[in-house]
Amino acid sequence: TKFIILFGLSSTVLMTVGVTEITQRLERFRRNIAIVVPLSAIAITISLVFPAFDGHFFSDRLRVTLPDDYPHVFTFMKDRPLGRVAYLPQHQYWSWKYYQYGYRGSGFAWYGLPQPILDRAFDPWSGYNENYYWELSRSIYSKDAQALTAIFDKYDVRYILLDENLISPSHNRALYIDEIKEMLTSLPKVKETTRFGKLTVYERLDDDTQSFVSLKTNL
């Protein structure tokens, strides 16, 4: 993905120069034959890229079947009020996620959720943006339920989506799934709303929150 633009540009230029050169040389002998060269180049190009327009833009070998749990959660959340979603676990600094069913990448939950999501994929590479990750990580790995509550209050989190499909490339104990469940259960304002397979949605009950959008001054 890093070099595809340079590859596409250079290959197009080289092919065009090559077709032009061959065509000009053939025109010296017979003009009717020369037109075959660009037409052949166009036909070959179309034949090579045709699968992309036939539902095979991505190779079938790269396709991963998404578990039904995710569409169920997405449908459920469509009927829920807006509010920020904390996606857990957030066990990896780089936020390159690995899932049990074969997918790996930066994530995808935000494509199906109508609510805004707090995820490591959106805040790295800046000390001004990634405080949420560090605060969340510290509170979870120190098993500090009070600090976790303060973080949810600070970032106005209404929902927590716990995804147990995630695996850790180093060690699955790093996920801290059991500890997260125990902490969430101990929080008085948090209750389990629904569960689909390995996906659990929690909701924070806070009557003081009128909107998840607010204006802060004198920070």
C-alpha positions as CSV (number, residue, x, y, z in Angstrom):
1,T,0.0,0.0,0.0
2,K,2.9,2.3,0.6
3,F,4.3,2.0,-3.0
4,I,1.2,1.2,-5.1
5,I,0.9,4.8,-6.3
6,L,4.5,5.0,-7.4
7,F,4.2,1.5,-9.0
8,G,1.0,2.5,-10.8
9,L,2.5,5.8,-12.1
10,S,5.8,4.3,-13.3
11,S,4.2,1.2,-14.9
12,T,1.7,3.4,-16.8
13,V,4.5,5.7,-18.0
14,L,6.7,2.9,-19.1
15,M,3.9,1.0,-20.8
16,T,2.9,4.2,-22.7
17,V,6.4,4.9,-23.8
18,G,6.9,1.3,-24.9
19,V,3.6,1.2,-26.8
20,T,4.4,4.6,-28.5
21,E,7.9,3.5,-29.5
22,I,6.7,0.1,-31.0
23,T,3.8,1.9,-32.8
24,Q,6.1,4.5,-34.3
25,R,8.5,1.8,-35.6
26,L,5.7,-0.3,-37.1
27,E,4.2,2.8,-38.8
28,R,7.3,3.0,-41.0
29,F,6.5,-0.3,-42.5
30,R,2.7,-0.6,-42.4
31,R,0.2,1.8,-40.8
32,N,-2.6,-0.7,-40.4
33,I,-0.5,-3.0,-38.4
34,A,0.7,-0.3,-36.0
35,I,-2.8,0.3,-34.6
36,V,-2.9,-3.2,-33.4
37,V,-0.3,-2.4,-30.7
38,P,-2.2,0.2,-28.6
39,L,-5.4,-1.8,-29.1
40,S,-3.7,-4.9,-27.8
41,A,-2.3,-3.0,-24.8
42,I,-5.7,-1.7,-23.9
43,A,-7.3,-5.2,-24.3
44,I,-4.6,-6.8,-22.1
45,T,-5.1,-4.1,-19.4
46,I,-8.8,-4.6,-19.4
47,S,-8.5,-8.4,-19.2
48,L,-6.1,-8.1,-16.2
49,V,-8.3,-5.7,-14.2
50,F,-11.7,-7.2,-15.2
51,P,-11.9,-9.4,-12.0
52,A,-11.9,-6.2,-9.9
53,F,-15.2,-5.2,-11.5
54,D,-16.6,-8.7,-11.1
55,G,-16.6,-8.8,-7.3
56,H,-13.0,-9.7,-6.9
57,F,-11.4,-6.4,-6.2
58,F,-10.0,-8.2,-3.1
59,S,-8.6,-11.6,-3.5
60,D,-10.8,-14.4,-2.2
61,R,-7.8,-15.7,-0.2
62,L,-7.8,-12.4,1.8
63,R,-11.5,-12.5,2.6
64,V,-12.4,-13.2,6.2
65,T,-15.9,-14.2,7.3
66,L,-17.1,-11.9,10.0
67,P,-18.8,-13.6,13.0
68,D,-22.5,-12.9,13.3
69,D,-21.9,-11.4,16.8
70,Y,-20.8,-8.1,15.2
71,P,-23.8,-7.4,12.9
72,H,-26.0,-8.2,15.9
73,V,-24.2,-5.7,18.1
74,F,-24.3,-3.1,15.3
75,T,-28.1,-3.6,14.9
76,F,-28.6,-3.4,18.6
77,M,-26.6,-0.2,18.9
78,K,-28.6,1.5,16.2
79,D,-31.5,1.8,18.6
80,R,-29.4,3.1,21.5
81,P,-28.9,6.8,22.3
82,L,-25.7,8.5,21.1
83,G,-22.8,8.3,23.5
84,R,-19.1,7.5,23.4
85,V,-18.1,3.8,23.2
86,A,-15.0,2.6,25.0
87,Y,-13.6,-0.4,23.1
88,L,-11.9,-2.9,25.3
89,P,-9.4,-4.5,25.7
90,Q,-6.9,-1.8,24.7
91,H,-3.9,-4.1,25.4
92,Q,-1.5,-3.0,22.7
93,Y,0.3,0.3,22.3
94,W,0.5,-0.1,18.5
95,S,-3.2,-1.0,18.2
96,W,-2.6,-3.6,15.5
97,K,-5.3,-6.0,16.4
98,Y,-5.4,-9.8,16.0
99,Y,-8.7,-11.7,16.1
100,Q,-9.4,-15.4,16.6
101,Y,-11.3,-15.7,13.3
102,G,-8.3,-14.6,11.2
103,Y,-8.6,-10.9,10.8
104,R,-5.8,-8.6,11.7
105,G,-5.5,-4.9,11.2
106,S,-6.2,-1.5,12.9
107,G,-9.8,-2.5,13.5
108,F,-13.3,-2.0,12.0
109,A,-15.9,-1.7,14.8
110,W,-16.5,2.0,14.0
111,Y,-17.8,1.1,10.5
112,G,-20.8,-0.5,12.1
113,L,-21.4,1.5,15.2
114,P,-23.5,4.7,14.9
115,Q,-21.9,6.0,18.1
116,P,-18.5,7.6,18.3
117,I,-15.8,5.2,19.6
118,L,-12.7,5.6,21.7
119,D,-10.0,3.4,20.2
120,R,-6.2,3.4,20.1
121,A,-6.4,3.6,16.3
122,F,-7.4,7.2,16.4
123,D,-5.1,8.7,18.9
124,P,-1.5,7.5,18.5
125,W,1.7,9.4,17.6
126,S,0.9,12.5,19.7
127,G,1.4,13.1,23.3
128,Y,-1.6,15.5,23.2
129,N,-4.0,12.8,21.9
130,E,-3.0,9.6,23.6
131,N,-3.7,10.4,27.2
132,Y,-6.8,8.4,27.2
133,Y,-4.9,5.3,26.3
134,W,-2.3,5.7,28.9
135,E,-4.8,6.6,31.6
136,L,-7.0,3.7,30.7
137,S,-4.1,1.2,30.5
138,R,-2.8,2.3,33.9
139,S,-6.2,2.0,35.6
140,I,-6.9,-1.5,34.2
141,Y,-3.5,-3.0,34.8
142,S,-3.3,-1.6,38.3
143,K,-6.9,-2.9,38.9
144,D,-7.9,0.5,40.1
145,A,-11.7,0.6,39.7
146,Q,-11.9,4.1,41.1
147,A,-9.5,5.5,38.5
148,L,-11.4,3.7,35.8
149,T,-14.6,5.4,36.9
150,A,-12.8,8.7,36.8
151,I,-11.6,8.1,33.3
152,F,-15.1,7.2,32.1
153,D,-16.4,10.4,33.7
154,K,-13.6,12.5,32.2
155,Y,-14.1,11.2,28.7
156,D,-17.9,11.0,29.0
157,V,-18.1,7.3,28.2
158,R,-21.6,5.9,28.0
159,Y,-21.0,2.4,26.6
160,I,-18.2,-0.2,26.9
161,L,-17.8,-2.8,24.2
162,L,-15.8,-5.8,25.4
163,D,-14.5,-7.9,22.5
164,E,-13.3,-11.3,23.5
165,N,-12.5,-12.3,19.9
166,L,-9.2,-10.4,20.3
167,I,-6.0,-12.3,20.9
168,S,-2.6,-11.1,21.8
169,P,0.5,-11.9,19.7
170,S,2.6,-11.9,22.8
171,H,0.5,-13.6,25.5
172,N,-3.3,-13.7,25.9
173,R,-2.9,-12.8,29.6
174,A,-2.1,-9.3,28.4
175,L,-5.7,-8.9,27.3
176,Y,-6.8,-8.9,31.0
177,I,-10.3,-10.0,30.0
178,D,-11.2,-11.6,33.4
179,E,-9.9,-8.6,35.3
180,I,-11.8,-6.1,33.1
181,K,-15.0,-8.1,33.6
182,E,-14.5,-8.1,37.3
183,M,-13.8,-4.3,37.4
184,L,-16.8,-3.5,35.3
185,T,-19.0,-5.6,37.4
186,S,-17.8,-3.7,40.5
187,L,-18.6,-0.3,39.1
188,P,-22.0,0.9,40.5
189,K,-22.9,2.9,37.4
190,V,-22.1,0.2,34.9
191,K,-24.5,-2.6,33.9
192,E,-24.3,-5.3,31.3
193,T,-26.9,-4.4,28.6
194,T,-26.5,-7.2,26.1
195,R,-24.3,-10.0,25.0
196,F,-23.8,-11.6,21.6
197,G,-21.3,-14.5,21.7
198,K,-18.0,-13.0,22.6
199,L,-19.2,-9.4,22.4
200,T,-20.6,-7.7,25.5
201,V,-22.1,-4.3,25.7
202,Y,-22.1,-2.4,29.0
203,E,-23.8,0.9,29.6
204,R,-23.1,3.5,32.2
205,L,-26.1,4.9,34.0
206,D,-25.5,8.6,34.7
207,D,-28.5,10.9,34.9
208,D,-26.3,14.0,34.9
209,T,-25.1,13.5,31.4
210,Q,-27.3,15.4,28.9
211,S,-25.0,15.2,25.9
212,F,-21.7,13.6,25.1
213,V,-20.6,16.9,23.4
214,S,-19.5,19.6,25.8
215,L,-17.4,22.8,25.8
216,K,-14.6,23.1,28.4
217,T,-12.8,26.2,29.5
218,N,-9.8,26.9,31.7
219,L,-8.3,23.5,31.2
